């Protein structure tokens, strides 16, 4: 799971989403869940600024991310 940390995404709530992801996964930035299924990586621009905040999961870009959508992505990965 790559969460964008660039300015456009930050301005649209990426910091809160990052904190939420860390809590939900029980890991910090750059760490992998105990089962090896999800690694949480910060990235600094996915080129989806118009749909911030953005992420990428398994090579698939996701825009207009919110906590509910992030939760669904994480649950699908676990």
Beta strands, then each sheet from edge to edge (+ up, - down):
strand 1: 2-4
strand 2: 41-43
strand 3: 55-57
strand 4: 60-62
sheet 1: 2+ 1+ 3- 4+
end
